[in-house]
Structure formats: C-alpha cells, structure tokens
Amino acid sequence: MKINKEWKDYQIIATGDGEKLERWKDVVLLRPDPQVIWHAKKPLHTVKKPDAHYLRSSTGGGHWQYNRRIPEEWQVSWRNLTFAIKPMGFKHTGLFPEQAVNWDIMTQLIKGANRPISVLNLFAYTGGATVACLSAGASVCHVDAAKNMVERAKENVALSGLSDRPVRYIVDDCRKFVKREINRGRKYDAIIMDPPSYGRGANGEVWKIEDDICDFVNLCAGVLSDNPLFVLINSYTTGLQPAVLSNILSTSIPFQGNVTAYEVCLPTDEGIVLPCGASGLFTAKGAKYE
C-alpha cells in the first residue's frame, strides 16, 4: 500500500455510505465512491456542509447540486505543480489526487536516470502524470481519445509553467496510436497507462480491461527503447488486484528489471485510508526510488 501525504490543497474529511466528503482547496465536495461500502458515523453533510453534492440518477448518470455559488473552475497545487479543478459530468473533477504517489516515483526515476528520458503517456486524461514527468525533465507524448481532456492537459501544463517543455499532444485511440508508432519505429524510455475499466471507440471498438489489458501491454512493449526506465499501469477496476498487474508486467516486458505492485490509497481525517485502485510498476535494473 502506498499513500502520499503531501497534499495541502486536498483533504478527505469523512467517508461512508457510498460517498466521500472532500476539500479541494477552498471548495468542499460530496461525491459518490464505489469503494466506500462502510457506514458513516454520522451523515456526511453534518460533518461539514458541502458546497456541491453529486447526486446519482436512478436512470444512470447524475448531476451536481450546489449549496452555494462556487467558481466554474479553480486551481490546486501539489509541490510546485498546479492543476485546474472543475466539477464535470459523472462526478469527476479533472484530477485523481491519489496519483501523487506515482508522480513522486516517476519524478525520482526520471531525475535519477541522468540521461534524456522520453515518456509515452497513454489514456492520459488531464495530464497529471504528463505535468509531473515534464517537471522532472522528460519529454512526453500525451495521448487520449477525448479532445476536451487533451485541451485540459495543455491547461495544466501551462498552469505549472511548463509549456516550453518538449511535449506532444495526440488525440487518438491509444491502441491504434501505439500500432502506428511501432510501424514508424519510434521508441520511448518509459510508458504510463491509465486505461478505463470499459470504453467504446468512435467506430464501435470495445475496450474491457480484463479482456484487453494483457494484449495491450504486450503491444506497448514494442515501443520501448533498448534501455527502458519504467512502465506504469494504473487500474481503478475493483476486481483487478495488484498481483494481477505485477504478473502482467512480469510476463509482458522483455527486459531485465524489477516489478512491484501496490494498492494506492488516500488518508482521511477519520484515521482510516480510502482505497483508490492499484498500480503495477516495472523499473530498470538499478533504478531507485523511495
């Protein structure tokens, strides 16, 4: 289990009955969380009144209910990195704060490599990992199928003062893009992937992580350089245990190195931790991080 406790602009105040009460800088949100199957000690809205509450619909989806006027978008910082936060559809805010654990690891690995590192960030969303890798001195190819998410990634890179760093933004299906990169002979020293549990492409292509992740990692091994630094897989699928990610990396990455996997969690003010998914990490032999 890995927990990053450096956040000052993010805090989980309380959890229970399928929801989490959290502070994003000066804004308090109440959002559903499928991992929170335990009961709250008392109704979460009585612990601290939320500024906005995401309410699920019985027919699917949901909507935000606002208790006071809040900014359409605001910013939070972690270390020297800054990210835009915006309540969006399906309860999202544009950032997964638990990933600070992996931002820290990637930053250490890139800085410790003492050589230029090129990173391929797949299913890259709003670019948390892209910003972290750029800040550590890497070049990044940021790939996501959603154009609006890629635009938000550009915004996050700019907010952190990194727009002048070497980054390519690609709006494309990740599987198709990797196949084209293999045909082009392009190589990367590190790969990050944050695949969804389920997805459907523009032409009806279906992605189901349990069925497709192993073949996809095997495919991605074809764009690794001869001296890869790391490969990171993130999963938010409840049934996918860390050991599964470890086994996939161990059997799919054809290089000498170390493989580890871990549950990613966030601390709460209640003295418990909130599980937020799992990560599997391949690192080059001799590469070190704390």
BAGU-704617 format. One line per 2 residues: number of its first residue (from 0); their letters; for each residue z, y, x of C-alpha. Coordinates in steps of 0.1 Angstrom, whole numbers, plus 5000, padded with zeros to 4 digits. Last residue first. Layout:
<rs>
NUM> A> Z,Y,X | ...
</rs>
This chain:
<rs>
289> EY> 4978,5058,5120 | 4942,5055,5132
287> KA> 4925,5036,5160 | 4890,5024,5168
285> GK> 4893,4996,5194 | 4870,4972,5176
283> AT> 4851,4992,5150 | 4867,4996,5117
281> FL> 4861,4979,5084 | 4881,4992,5054
279> GS> 4887,4979,5019 | 4903,5003,4994
277> AG> 4921,4997,4961 | 4929,5015,4929
275> CP> 4952,5043,4917 | 4986,5026,4914
273> LV> 5012,5052,4904 | 5044,5051,4925
271> IG> 5080,5053,4914 | 5107,5079,4922
269> ED> 5103,5097,4889 | 5087,5127,4907
267> TP> 5057,5105,4912 | 5041,5092,4944
265> LC> 5004,5083,4945 | 4989,5049,4952
263> VE> 4960,5032,4970 | 4963,4994,4973
261> YA> 4952,4981,5007 | 4925,4963,5026
259> TV> 4920,4957,5063 | 4891,4946,5084
257> NG> 4889,4949,5122 | 4858,4948,5143
255> QF> 4829,4928,5157 | 4797,4934,5137
253> PI> 4778,4916,5110 | 4795,4933,5080
251> ST> 4791,4911,5050 | 4816,4882,5052
249> SL> 4846,4902,5065 | 4837,4932,5043
247> IN> 4835,4911,5011 | 4867,4893,5020
245> SL> 4886,4925,5025 | 4873,4939,4992
243> VA> 4885,4908,4974 | 4919,4910,4993
241> PQ> 4924,4945,4979 | 4923,4931,4943
239> LG> 4894,4938,4919 | 4909,4932,4884
237> TT> 4918,4969,4877 | 4884,4983,4888
235> YS> 4890,5016,4906 | 4874,5004,4938
233> NI> 4868,5021,4971 | 4848,5006,5000
231> LV> 4850,5020,5035 | 4827,5010,5064
229> FL> 4837,5023,5099 | 4826,5032,5134
227> PN> 4792,5013,5137 | 4778,5007,5171
225> DS> 4743,4992,5166 | 4738,5016,5136
223> LV> 4744,5005,5101 | 4715,5008,5077
221> GA> 4710,4971,5071 | 4747,4966,5064
219> CL> 4741,4986,5032 | 4722,4956,5017
217> NV> 4751,4932,5024 | 4774,4958,5008
215> FD> 4751,4959,4977 | 4749,4921,4975
213> CI> 4787,4920,4974 | 4791,4949,4950
211> DD> 4767,4936,4923 | 4783,4911,4900
209> EI> 4819,4923,4900 | 4808,4960,4902
207> KW> 4785,4959,4872 | 4754,4981,4877
205> VE> 4727,4979,4850 | 4692,4993,4855
203> GN> 4680,5009,4823 | 4654,5031,4839
201> AG> 4677,5061,4844 | 4704,5038,4858
199> RG> 4734,5022,4839 | 4769,5020,4853
197> YS> 4800,4999,4853 | 4830,4997,4876
195> PP> 4817,5028,4895 | 4810,5026,4932
193> DM> 4829,5047,4958 | 4810,5038,4990
191> II> 4816,5052,5024 | 4793,5042,5053
189> AD> 4797,5050,5090 | 4775,5051,5121
187> YK> 4743,5055,5101 | 4708,5043,5107
185> RG> 4673,5053,5095 | 4646,5027,5100
183> RN> 4624,5042,5072 | 4623,5009,5054
181> IE> 4661,5006,5056 | 4665,5042,5044
179> RK> 4642,5033,5014 | 4664,5003,5005
177> VF> 4695,5025,5008 | 4680,5051,4984
175> KR> 4671,5025,4958 | 4707,5011,4958
173> CD> 4722,5046,4957 | 4701,5058,4927
171> DV> 4691,5093,4937 | 4702,5130,4940
169> IY> 4704,5134,4978 | 4724,5162,4996
167> RV> 4720,5163,5033 | 4748,5177,5055
165> PR> 4749,5191,5091 | 4777,5218,5090
163> DS> 4769,5254,5081 | 4782,5250,5046
161> LG> 4816,5240,5059 | 4838,5269,5048
159> SL> 4861,5247,5027 | 4849,5264,4995
157> AV> 4813,5259,5006 | 4817,5221,5010
155> NE> 4834,5220,4975 | 4805,5240,4960
153> KA> 4779,5216,4975 | 4799,5187,4960
151> RE> 4798,5204,4927 | 4760,5206,4929
149> VM> 4760,5169,4938 | 4781,5162,4907
147> NK> 4756,5181,4885 | 4727,5161,4899
145> AA> 4742,5128,4890 | 4727,5099,4910
143> DV> 4749,5105,4940 | 4741,5105,4977
141> HC> 4757,5127,5004 | 4742,5122,5039
139> VS> 4769,5135,5063 | 4771,5147,5099
137> AG> 4805,5143,5115 | 4828,5170,5130
135> AS> 4861,5162,5114 | 4856,5189,5087
133> LC> 4823,5173,5078 | 4840,5140,5073
131> AV> 4867,5155,5050 | 4842,5175,5030
129> TA> 4820,5145,5024 | 4850,5124,5015
127> GG> 4859,5148,4987 | 4822,5152,4978
125> TY> 4820,5158,4940 | 4807,5122,4933
123> AF> 4797,5104,4965 | 4783,5072,4949
121> LN> 4773,5067,4985 | 4785,5087,5015
119> LV> 4764,5079,5046 | 4781,5092,5077
117> SI> 4766,5101,5111 | 4790,5102,5140
115> PR> 4785,5121,5173 | 4807,5108,5200
113> NA> 4844,5110,5210 | 4853,5084,5184
111> GK> 4888,5097,5179 | 4877,5127,5158
109> IL> 4857,5104,5135 | 4884,5078,5132
107> QT> 4912,5104,5126 | 4892,5122,5099
105> MI> 4883,5089,5082 | 4920,5079,5080
103> DW> 4931,5112,5066 | 4904,5114,5040
101> NV> 4913,5078,5031 | 4949,5086,5021
99> AQ> 4936,5119,5006 | 4918,5096,4982
97> EP> 4948,5096,4959 | 4938,5131,4948
95> FL> 4907,5119,4929 | 4888,5151,4922
93> GT> 4864,5165,4896 | 4889,5169,4868
91> HK> 4880,5139,4847 | 4893,5131,4811
89> FG> 4861,5116,4798 | 4844,5150,4797
87> MP> 4854,5177,4822 | 4886,5197,4832
85> KI> 4875,5217,4862 | 4890,5216,4897
83> AF> 4872,5230,4927 | 4883,5217,4961
81> TL> 4896,5233,4993 | 4902,5217,5027
79> NR> 4926,5230,5054 | 4954,5206,5045
77> WS> 4948,5197,5009 | 4939,5227,4987
75> VQ> 4934,5233,4950 | 4910,5256,4933
73> WE> 4903,5268,4897 | 4877,5262,4870
71> EP> 4875,5272,4833 | 4907,5290,4839
69> IR> 4935,5282,4814 | 4942,5296,4779
67> RN> 4972,5279,4765 | 4980,5247,4746
65> YQ> 4945,5234,4750 | 4933,5201,4735
63> WH> 4907,5184,4756 | 4884,5159,4740
61> GG> 4877,5122,4736 | 4853,5094,4744
59> GT> 4851,5064,4721 | 4853,5060,4683
57> SS> 4891,5061,4682 | 4889,5094,4702
55> RL> 4911,5099,4733 | 4931,5131,4736
53> YH> 4931,5150,4769 | 4960,5174,4769
51> AD> 4959,5209,4783 | 4986,5234,4794
49> PK> 5011,5206,4794 | 5047,5213,4783
47> KV> 5071,5198,4809 | 5094,5169,4803
45> TH> 5090,5173,4765 | 5052,5167,4767
43> LP> 5060,5134,4785 | 5079,5119,4756
41> KK> 5111,5104,4770 | 5118,5076,4795
39> AH> 5081,5068,4793 | 5071,5032,4786
37> WI> 5051,5010,4811 | 5014,5004,4808
35> VQ> 5004,5032,4831 | 4974,5017,4848
33> PD> 4949,5028,4822 | 4957,5065,4828
31> PR> 4953,5090,4800 | 4957,5127,4809
29> LL> 4984,5154,4804 | 4975,5185,4825
27> VV> 4997,5212,4841 | 4980,5241,4857
25> DK> 4995,5262,4885 | 4983,5240,4914
23> WR> 4971,5209,4896 | 5003,5196,4881
21> EL> 5004,5162,4865 | 5017,5144,4834
19> KE> 5004,5109,4833 | 4995,5088,4803
17> GD> 4993,5052,4790 | 5029,5050,4776
15> GT> 5045,5064,4807 | 5043,5088,4836
13> AI> 5060,5119,4849 | 5056,5149,4872
11> IQ> 5026,5138,4893 | 5020,5166,4918
9> YD> 4990,5183,4933 | 4988,5217,4951
7> KW> 5013,5207,4978 | 4998,5173,4987
5> EK> 5009,5158,5019 | 5025,5126,5005
3> NI> 4996,5103,5011 | 5004,5068,4999
1> KM> 4991,5035,5013 | 5000,5000,5000
</rs>
